[in-house]
Amino acid sequence: MTRTVIHPAAIVEDGAQIGDGCKIGPFCYIGPEVVLGPRVELKSHVVVTGRTAIGDDSVVFSFAVIGEIPQDLKFRGEQTSLQIGKRNRIREHVTMNCGTEGGGGITRVGDDGLFMAGCHVAHDAQVGDRVILVNNSALAGHCIIEDEVIVGGLSGVHQWVRIGRGAIIGAVSMVTNDVIPYGLVQGPRGKLDGLNLVGLKRRGVSRADITALRAAFQMLAQGEGAFADRARKLGDETQSDYVREIVTFILGESDRHFLTP
């Protein structure tokens, strides 16, 4: 069992649950309803408050504020929470807020994420595994960010937007509508310019599946009928699980329109 180390200049409120092997640096504040899993490390000057749980082996860097109340004028002090998974790296000045009653009450962050300096995760966001938010990017309330998404630096994602698995958002982009899985979005007002081919190759996706994805993208861009009709036709014709994932995403429930090719 690894020894837990709490710096004498840190404040840990009664009721906080600190896992085995945690390291809490100087001038940190840990609220009374916080749960830290085993081997969580908080560098100096970290605030973790509210009904917040941080999973095993995560590291939070200086001046991050985790679990504060939402930046939402409709919030009235209801009991909501923030759930953060395992092995996340949360860098300097990152902010993550708890949920709201109207949004389901829970903000969730998956495992193995990298949240670079200055980025923000707003209330009721649902963030998957292996997500990267680059410096000073921001997720608005109620966003759904699926696994393995990268959001470029200084980019913003509008509230209620869904970003499908494996998509990449270029730097300095504003994403106002849903992004299909494996999509590539770039530009000041983000446009769907293609597929995240680099990410697909890095993950070892087969050439046959990449070819099928490229053909599917062309059909979505240039086929006949409405966007949803093209997606349905694509689902009837394809043999690729990756293409079916895009079709399922397009035909799923959404509160936004789509960025279309």
Contacts in CASP RR format, 6 or more apart in sequence:
PFRMAT RR
TARGET T0000
AUTHOR 0000-0000-0000
METHOD contacts of the structure
MODEL  1
MTRTVIHPAAIVEDGAQIGDGCKIGPFCYIGPEVVLGPRVELKSHVVVTG
RTAIGDDSVVFSFAVIGEIPQDLKFRGEQTSLQIGKRNRIREHVTMNCGT
EGGGGITRVGDDGLFMAGCHVAHDAQVGDRVILVNNSALAGHCIIEDEVI
VGGLSGVHQWVRIGRGAIIGAVSMVTNDVIPYGLVQGPRGKLDGLNLVGL
KRRGVSRADITALRAAFQMLAQGEGAFADRARKLGDETQSDYVREIVTFI
LGESDRHFLTP
1 20 0 8 1.000
1 21 0 8 1.000
2 20 0 8 1.000
2 21 0 8 1.000
2 38 0 8 1.000
2 39 0 8 1.000
3 21 0 8 1.000
4 18 0 8 1.000
4 19 0 8 1.000
4 20 0 8 1.000
4 21 0 8 1.000
4 22 0 8 1.000
4 23 0 8 1.000
5 21 0 8 1.000
5 22 0 8 1.000
5 23 0 8 1.000
5 24 0 8 1.000
5 25 0 8 1.000
6 12 0 8 1.000
6 18 0 8 1.000
6 22 0 8 1.000
6 24 0 8 1.000
6 25 0 8 1.000
7 24 0 8 1.000
7 25 0 8 1.000
7 26 0 8 1.000
7 27 0 8 1.000
7 28 0 8 1.000
7 44 0 8 1.000
8 26 0 8 1.000
9 25 0 8 1.000
9 26 0 8 1.000
9 27 0 8 1.000
10 24 0 8 1.000
10 25 0 8 1.000
10 26 0 8 1.000
10 27 0 8 1.000
10 28 0 8 1.000
10 29 0 8 1.000
10 30 0 8 1.000
11 28 0 8 1.000
11 29 0 8 1.000
11 30 0 8 1.000
12 18 0 8 1.000
12 24 0 8 1.000
12 30 0 8 1.000
12 31 0 8 1.000
13 30 0 8 1.000
13 31 0 8 1.000
13 32 0 8 1.000
13 34 0 8 1.000
14 32 0 8 1.000
15 32 0 8 1.000
15 33 0 8 1.000
16 30 0 8 1.000
16 31 0 8 1.000
16 32 0 8 1.000
16 33 0 8 1.000
16 34 0 8 1.000
16 35 0 8 1.000
16 36 0 8 1.000
17 34 0 8 1.000
17 35 0 8 1.000
17 36 0 8 1.000
17 37 0 8 1.000
18 24 0 8 1.000
18 30 0 8 1.000
18 36 0 8 1.000
18 37 0 8 1.000
19 36 0 8 1.000
19 37 0 8 1.000
19 38 0 8 1.000
19 39 0 8 1.000
19 40 0 8 1.000
20 38 0 8 1.000
20 39 0 8 1.000
21 38 0 8 1.000
21 39 0 8 1.000
22 36 0 8 1.000
22 37 0 8 1.000
22 38 0 8 1.000
22 39 0 8 1.000
22 40 0 8 1.000
22 41 0 8 1.000
22 42 0 8 1.000
23 40 0 8 1.000
23 41 0 8 1.000
23 42 0 8 1.000
24 30 0 8 1.000
24 41 0 8 1.000
24 42 0 8 1.000
25 42 0 8 1.000
25 43 0 8 1.000
25 44 0 8 1.000
25 46 0 8 1.000
26 44 0 8 1.000
26 45 0 8 1.000
27 44 0 8 1.000
27 45 0 8 1.000
28 42 0 8 1.000
28 44 0 8 1.000
28 45 0 8 1.000
28 46 0 8 1.000
28 47 0 8 1.000
28 48 0 8 1.000
29 46 0 8 1.000
29 47 0 8 1.000
29 48 0 8 1.000
29 49 0 8 1.000
30 36 0 8 1.000
30 42 0 8 1.000
30 48 0 8 1.000
30 49 0 8 1.000
31 48 0 8 1.000
31 49 0 8 1.000
31 50 0 8 1.000
33 50 0 8 1.000
33 51 0 8 1.000
33 52 0 8 1.000
34 48 0 8 1.000
34 49 0 8 1.000
34 50 0 8 1.000
34 51 0 8 1.000
34 52 0 8 1.000
34 53 0 8 1.000
34 54 0 8 1.000
35 52 0 8 1.000
35 53 0 8 1.000
35 54 0 8 1.000
36 42 0 8 1.000
36 48 0 8 1.000
36 53 0 8 1.000
36 54 0 8 1.000
36 55 0 8 1.000
37 53 0 8 1.000
37 54 0 8 1.000
37 55 0 8 1.000
37 56 0 8 1.000
37 58 0 8 1.000
38 56 0 8 1.000
38 57 0 8 1.000
39 56 0 8 1.000
39 57 0 8 1.000
40 54 0 8 1.000
40 55 0 8 1.000
40 56 0 8 1.000
40 57 0 8 1.000
40 58 0 8 1.000
40 59 0 8 1.000
40 60 0 8 1.000
41 58 0 8 1.000
41 59 0 8 1.000
41 60 0 8 1.000
42 48 0 8 1.000
42 59 0 8 1.000
42 60 0 8 1.000
43 59 0 8 1.000
43 60 0 8 1.000
43 61 0 8 1.000
43 62 0 8 1.000
44 62 0 8 1.000
45 62 0 8 1.000
45 63 0 8 1.000
46 60 0 8 1.000
46 61 0 8 1.000
46 62 0 8 1.000
46 63 0 8 1.000
46 64 0 8 1.000
46 65 0 8 1.000
46 66 0 8 1.000
47 64 0 8 1.000
47 65 0 8 1.000
47 66 0 8 1.000
47 68 0 8 1.000
48 54 0 8 1.000
48 60 0 8 1.000
48 66 0 8 1.000
48 67 0 8 1.000
49 65 0 8 1.000
49 66 0 8 1.000
49 67 0 8 1.000
49 68 0 8 1.000
50 67 0 8 1.000
50 68 0 8 1.000
50 81 0 8 1.000
50 82 0 8 1.000
50 98 0 8 1.000
51 79 0 8 1.000
51 80 0 8 1.000
51 81 0 8 1.000
51 82 0 8 1.000
51 98 0 8 1.000
52 66 0 8 1.000
52 67 0 8 1.000
52 81 0 8 1.000
52 82 0 8 1.000
52 83 0 8 1.000
52 84 0 8 1.000
52 98 0 8 1.000
53 81 0 8 1.000
53 82 0 8 1.000
53 83 0 8 1.000
53 84 0 8 1.000
53 85 0 8 1.000
54 60 0 8 1.000
54 66 0 8 1.000
54 84 0 8 1.000
54 85 0 8 1.000
54 88 0 8 1.000
55 84 0 8 1.000
55 85 0 8 1.000
55 86 0 8 1.000
55 87 0 8 1.000
55 88 0 8 1.000
56 86 0 8 1.000
56 87 0 8 1.000
57 86 0 8 1.000
57 87 0 8 1.000
58 84 0 8 1.000
58 85 0 8 1.000
58 86 0 8 1.000
58 87 0 8 1.000
58 88 0 8 1.000
58 89 0 8 1.000
58 90 0 8 1.000
59 88 0 8 1.000
59 89 0 8 1.000
59 90 0 8 1.000
60 66 0 8 1.000
60 90 0 8 1.000
60 94 0 8 1.000
61 89 0 8 1.000
61 90 0 8 1.000
61 91 0 8 1.000
61 92 0 8 1.000
61 94 0 8 1.000
61 117 0 8 1.000
62 92 0 8 1.000
63 92 0 8 1.000
63 93 0 8 1.000
64 90 0 8 1.000
64 91 0 8 1.000
64 92 0 8 1.000
64 93 0 8 1.000
64 94 0 8 1.000
64 95 0 8 1.000
65 94 0 8 1.000
65 95 0 8 1.000
65 96 0 8 1.000
66 82 0 8 1.000
66 84 0 8 1.000
66 90 0 8 1.000
66 94 0 8 1.000
66 95 0 8 1.000
66 96 0 8 1.000
67 82 0 8 1.000
67 96 0 8 1.000
67 97 0 8 1.000
67 98 0 8 1.000
68 95 0 8 1.000
68 97 0 8 1.000
68 98 0 8 1.000
69 75 0 8 1.000
69 77 0 8 1.000
69 97 0 8 1.000
69 98 0 8 1.000
70 80 0 8 1.000
70 97 0 8 1.000
70 98 0 8 1.000
70 99 0 8 1.000
70 100 0 8 1.000
70 122 0 8 1.000
70 123 0 8 1.000
70 124 0 8 1.000
71 97 0 8 1.000
71 122 0 8 1.000
71 123 0 8 1.000
72 100 0 8 1.000
72 123 0 8 1.000
72 141 0 8 1.000
74 100 0 8 1.000
74 102 0 8 1.000
75 100 0 8 1.000
75 123 0 8 1.000
76 101 0 8 1.000
78 100 0 8 1.000
78 101 0 8 1.000
78 105 0 8 1.000
80 98 0 8 1.000
80 99 0 8 1.000
80 100 0 8 1.000
80 101 0 8 1.000
80 104 0 8 1.000
80 105 0 8 1.000
80 106 0 8 1.000
80 107 0 8 1.000
80 123 0 8 1.000
81 98 0 8 1.000
81 99 0 8 1.000
81 105 0 8 1.000
81 106 0 8 1.000
81 107 0 8 1.000
82 96 0 8 1.000
82 97 0 8 1.000
82 98 0 8 1.000
82 99 0 8 1.000
82 106 0 8 1.000
82 107 0 8 1.000
82 108 0 8 1.000
82 109 0 8 1.000
83 106 0 8 1.000
83 107 0 8 1.000
83 108 0 8 1.000
83 109 0 8 1.000
84 90 0 8 1.000
84 96 0 8 1.000
84 109 0 8 1.000
84 110 0 8 1.000
85 109 0 8 1.000
85 110 0 8 1.000
85 111 0 8 1.000
86 110 0 8 1.000
86 111 0 8 1.000
86 112 0 8 1.000
87 111 0 8 1.000
87 112 0 8 1.000
87 113 0 8 1.000
88 109 0 8 1.000
88 110 0 8 1.000
88 111 0 8 1.000
88 112 0 8 1.000
88 113 0 8 1.000
88 114 0 8 1.000
88 115 0 8 1.000
89 113 0 8 1.000
89 114 0 8 1.000
89 115 0 8 1.000
90 96 0 8 1.000
90 115 0 8 1.000
91 114 0 8 1.000
91 115 0 8 1.000
91 116 0 8 1.000
91 117 0 8 1.000
91 118 0 8 1.000
91 119 0 8 1.000
92 117 0 8 1.000
92 118 0 8 1.000
93 117 0 8 1.000
93 118 0 8 1.000
94 115 0 8 1.000
94 116 0 8 1.000
94 117 0 8 1.000
94 118 0 8 1.000
94 119 0 8 1.000
94 120 0 8 1.000
94 121 0 8 1.000
95 118 0 8 1.000
95 120 0 8 1.000
95 121 0 8 1.000
96 107 0 8 1.000
96 109 0 8 1.000
96 115 0 8 1.000
96 120 0 8 1.000
96 121 0 8 1.000
97 107 0 8 1.000
97 121 0 8 1.000
97 122 0 8 1.000
97 123 0 8 1.000
98 105 0 8 1.000
98 106 0 8 1.000
98 107 0 8 1.000
98 123 0 8 1.000
99 105 0 8 1.000
99 106 0 8 1.000
99 107 0 8 1.000
99 123 0 8 1.000
99 124 0 8 1.000
100 123 0 8 1.000
100 124 0 8 1.000
102 124 0 8 1.000
103 123 0 8 1.000
103 124 0 8 1.000
103 142 0 8 1.000
104 124 0 8 1.000
105 124 0 8 1.000
106 124 0 8 1.000
107 121 0 8 1.000
107 122 0 8 1.000
107 123 0 8 1.000
107 124 0 8 1.000
107 125 0 8 1.000
107 126 0 8 1.000
108 125 0 8 1.000
108 126 0 8 1.000
108 127 0 8 1.000
108 128 0 8 1.000
109 121 0 8 1.000
109 125 0 8 1.000
109 127 0 8 1.000
109 128 0 8 1.000
109 131 0 8 1.000
110 127 0 8 1.000
110 128 0 8 1.000
110 129 0 8 1.000
110 131 0 8 1.000
111 128 0 8 1.000
111 129 0 8 1.000
111 130 0 8 1.000
112 129 0 8 1.000
112 130 0 8 1.000
113 129 0 8 1.000
113 130 0 8 1.000
113 131 0 8 1.000
113 132 0 8 1.000
114 131 0 8 1.000
114 132 0 8 1.000
114 133 0 8 1.000
115 121 0 8 1.000
115 132 0 8 1.000
115 133 0 8 1.000
116 132 0 8 1.000
116 133 0 8 1.000
116 134 0 8 1.000
116 135 0 8 1.000
116 137 0 8 1.000
116 153 0 8 1.000
117 135 0 8 1.000
117 136 0 8 1.000
118 135 0 8 1.000
118 136 0 8 1.000
119 133 0 8 1.000
119 134 0 8 1.000
119 135 0 8 1.000
119 136 0 8 1.000
119 137 0 8 1.000
119 138 0 8 1.000
119 151 0 8 1.000
120 137 0 8 1.000
120 138 0 8 1.000
120 139 0 8 1.000
121 127 0 8 1.000
121 133 0 8 1.000
121 139 0 8 1.000
122 138 0 8 1.000
122 139 0 8 1.000
122 140 0 8 1.000
122 141 0 8 1.000
122 143 0 8 1.000
122 159 0 8 1.000
123 141 0 8 1.000
123 142 0 8 1.000
124 141 0 8 1.000
124 142 0 8 1.000
125 139 0 8 1.000
125 140 0 8 1.000
125 141 0 8 1.000
125 142 0 8 1.000
125 143 0 8 1.000
125 144 0 8 1.000
125 145 0 8 1.000
126 143 0 8 1.000
126 144 0 8 1.000
126 145 0 8 1.000
127 139 0 8 1.000
127 143 0 8 1.000
127 145 0 8 1.000
128 145 0 8 1.000
128 146 0 8 1.000
128 147 0 8 1.000
128 149 0 8 1.000
129 147 0 8 1.000
129 148 0 8 1.000
130 147 0 8 1.000
130 148 0 8 1.000
131 145 0 8 1.000
131 147 0 8 1.000
131 148 0 8 1.000
131 149 0 8 1.000
131 150 0 8 1.000
131 151 0 8 1.000
132 149 0 8 1.000
132 150 0 8 1.000
132 151 0 8 1.000
133 139 0 8 1.000
133 151 0 8 1.000
133 152 0 8 1.000
134 150 0 8 1.000
134 151 0 8 1.000
134 152 0 8 1.000
134 153 0 8 1.000
134 155 0 8 1.000
134 171 0 8 1.000
135 153 0 8 1.000
135 154 0 8 1.000
136 153 0 8 1.000
136 154 0 8 1.000
137 151 0 8 1.000
137 152 0 8 1.000
137 153 0 8 1.000
137 154 0 8 1.000
137 155 0 8 1.000
137 156 0 8 1.000
137 157 0 8 1.000
137 169 0 8 1.000
138 155 0 8 1.000
138 156 0 8 1.000
138 157 0 8 1.000
139 145 0 8 1.000
139 151 0 8 1.000
139 156 0 8 1.000
139 157 0 8 1.000
140 156 0 8 1.000
140 157 0 8 1.000
140 158 0 8 1.000
140 159 0 8 1.000
140 160 0 8 1.000
140 161 0 8 1.000
141 159 0 8 1.000
141 160 0 8 1.000
142 159 0 8 1.000
142 160 0 8 1.000
142 255 0 8 1.000
143 157 0 8 1.000
143 158 0 8 1.000
143 159 0 8 1.000
143 160 0 8 1.000
143 161 0 8 1.000
143 162 0 8 1.000
143 163 0 8 1.000
144 161 0 8 1.000
144 162 0 8 1.000
144 163 0 8 1.000
145 151 0 8 1.000
145 157 0 8 1.000
145 162 0 8 1.000
145 163 0 8 1.000
145 164 0 8 1.000
146 162 0 8 1.000
146 163 0 8 1.000
146 164 0 8 1.000
146 165 0 8 1.000
146 166 0 8 1.000
146 167 0 8 1.000
146 181 0 8 1.000
147 165 0 8 1.000
147 166 0 8 1.000
148 165 0 8 1.000
148 166 0 8 1.000
148 203 0 8 1.000
149 163 0 8 1.000
149 164 0 8 1.000
149 165 0 8 1.000
149 166 0 8 1.000
149 167 0 8 1.000
149 168 0 8 1.000
149 169 0 8 1.000
150 166 0 8 1.000
150 167 0 8 1.000
150 168 0 8 1.000
150 169 0 8 1.000
150 196 0 8 1.000
151 157 0 8 1.000
151 163 0 8 1.000
151 169 0 8 1.000
151 170 0 8 1.000
152 168 0 8 1.000
152 169 0 8 1.000
152 170 0 8 1.000
152 171 0 8 1.000
152 173 0 8 1.000
153 170 0 8 1.000
153 171 0 8 1.000
153 172 0 8 1.000
154 171 0 8 1.000
154 172 0 8 1.000
155 169 0 8 1.000
155 170 0 8 1.000
155 171 0 8 1.000
155 172 0 8 1.000
155 173 0 8 1.000
155 174 0 8 1.000
155 175 0 8 1.000
156 173 0 8 1.000
156 174 0 8 1.000
156 175 0 8 1.000
157 163 0 8 1.000
157 169 0 8 1.000
157 175 0 8 1.000
158 174 0 8 1.000
158 175 0 8 1.000
158 176 0 8 1.000
158 177 0 8 1.000
158 256 0 8 1.000
160 255 0 8 1.000
160 256 0 8 1.000
161 175 0 8 1.000
161 176 0 8 1.000
161 177 0 8 1.000
161 178 0 8 1.000
161 179 0 8 1.000
161 256 0 8 1.000
162 178 0 8 1.000
162 179 0 8 1.000
162 249 0 8 1.000
162 254 0 8 1.000
162 256 0 8 1.000
163 169 0 8 1.000
163 175 0 8 1.000
163 178 0 8 1.000
163 179 0 8 1.000
164 178 0 8 1.000
164 179 0 8 1.000
164 180 0 8 1.000
164 181 0 8 1.000
164 182 0 8 1.000
164 183 0 8 1.000
164 249 0 8 1.000
165 181 0 8 1.000
165 182 0 8 1.000
165 245 0 8 1.000
166 181 0 8 1.000
166 182 0 8 1.000
166 183 0 8 1.000
166 196 0 8 1.000
166 199 0 8 1.000
166 200 0 8 1.000
167 179 0 8 1.000
167 180 0 8 1.000
167 181 0 8 1.000
167 182 0 8 1.000
167 183 0 8 1.000
167 184 0 8 1.000
167 185 0 8 1.000
167 196 0 8 1.000
168 183 0 8 1.000
168 184 0 8 1.000
168 185 0 8 1.000
168 196 0 8 1.000
168 198 0 8 1.000
168 199 0 8 1.000
169 175 0 8 1.000
169 179 0 8 1.000
169 185 0 8 1.000
169 186 0 8 1.000
169 190 0 8 1.000
170 184 0 8 1.000
170 185 0 8 1.000
170 186 0 8 1.000
170 187 0 8 1.000
171 186 0 8 1.000
172 187 0 8 1.000
172 188 0 8 1.000
173 185 0 8 1.000
173 186 0 8 1.000
173 187 0 8 1.000
173 188 0 8 1.000
173 189 0 8 1.000
173 190 0 8 1.000
174 188 0 8 1.000
174 189 0 8 1.000
174 190 0 8 1.000
175 185 0 8 1.000
175 190 0 8 1.000
175 259 0 8 1.000
176 189 0 8 1.000
176 190 0 8 1.000
176 256 0 8 1.000
176 259 0 8 1.000
177 256 0 8 1.000
177 257 0 8 1.000
177 258 0 8 1.000
177 259 0 8 1.000
178 249 0 8 1.000
178 254 0 8 1.000
178 256 0 8 1.000
178 257 0 8 1.000
178 258 0 8 1.000
178 259 0 8 1.000
179 185 0 8 1.000
179 192 0 8 1.000
179 258 0 8 1.000
179 259 0 8 1.000
180 192 0 8 1.000
180 220 0 8 1.000
180 246 0 8 1.000
180 249 0 8 1.000
180 250 0 8 1.000
180 258 0 8 1.000
180 259 0 8 1.000
181 242 0 8 1.000
181 245 0 8 1.000
181 246 0 8 1.000
181 249 0 8 1.000
182 195 0 8 1.000
182 196 0 8 1.000
182 200 0 8 1.000
182 213 0 8 1.000
182 242 0 8 1.000
182 246 0 8 1.000
183 192 0 8 1.000
183 194 0 8 1.000
183 195 0 8 1.000
183 196 0 8 1.000
184 192 0 8 1.000
184 193 0 8 1.000
184 194 0 8 1.000
184 195 0 8 1.000
184 196 0 8 1.000
184 197 0 8 1.000
185 191 0 8 1.000
185 192 0 8 1.000
185 193 0 8 1.000
185 259 0 8 1.000
186 193 0 8 1.000
190 259 0 8 1.000
191 259 0 8 1.000
192 258 0 8 1.000
192 259 0 8 1.000
192 260 0 8 1.000
192 261 0 8 1.000
194 217 0 8 1.000
194 261 0 8 1.000
195 213 0 8 1.000
195 214 0 8 1.000
195 217 0 8 1.000
197 210 0 8 1.000
200 209 0 8 1.000
200 210 0 8 1.000
200 213 0 8 1.000
201 210 0 8 1.000
205 242 0 8 1.000
208 240 0 8 1.000
209 240 0 8 1.000
209 241 0 8 1.000
209 242 0 8 1.000
212 238 0 8 1.000
212 239 0 8 1.000
212 240 0 8 1.000
212 242 0 8 1.000
212 243 0 8 1.000
213 240 0 8 1.000
213 242 0 8 1.000
213 243 0 8 1.000
213 246 0 8 1.000
216 234 0 8 1.000
216 238 0 8 1.000
216 240 0 8 1.000
216 243 0 8 1.000
216 246 0 8 1.000
217 261 0 8 1.000
219 230 0 8 1.000
219 233 0 8 1.000
219 234 0 8 1.000
220 227 0 8 1.000
220 230 0 8 1.000
220 231 0 8 1.000
220 234 0 8 1.000
220 246 0 8 1.000
220 260 0 8 1.000
220 261 0 8 1.000
221 260 0 8 1.000
221 261 0 8 1.000
222 261 0 8 1.000
223 230 0 8 1.000
224 230 0 8 1.000
227 250 0 8 1.000
227 258 0 8 1.000
227 260 0 8 1.000
228 250 0 8 1.000
228 251 0 8 1.000
231 246 0 8 1.000
231 247 0 8 1.000
231 250 0 8 1.000
231 251 0 8 1.000
232 247 0 8 1.000
232 251 0 8 1.000
234 243 0 8 1.000
234 246 0 8 1.000
234 247 0 8 1.000
235 243 0 8 1.000
235 244 0 8 1.000
235 247 0 8 1.000
238 244 0 8 1.000
238 247 0 8 1.000
250 258 0 8 1.000
END
